[in-house]
């Protein structure tokens, strides 16, 4: 599994948990936007975690 795929799955799971546990509603458009942003920031996120 690529790091980008993993980061995307973590972001989508986070959104699911917010919907389930906090009763947030996230539109499909916002899901796509969050996924796109996470994918564009993967390299920076990895650098921060080092």
C-alpha angles and dihedrals in degrees: 000000000000120000090240091057091049093049091049092050091049091051093049092047090051090054090049091052092049089052093048101040103029099028093236117159115219116189121224089248092056091047089055092046093050090048092050093049093048091050091050091050100045094107093049091047091052091049091051092052094053 
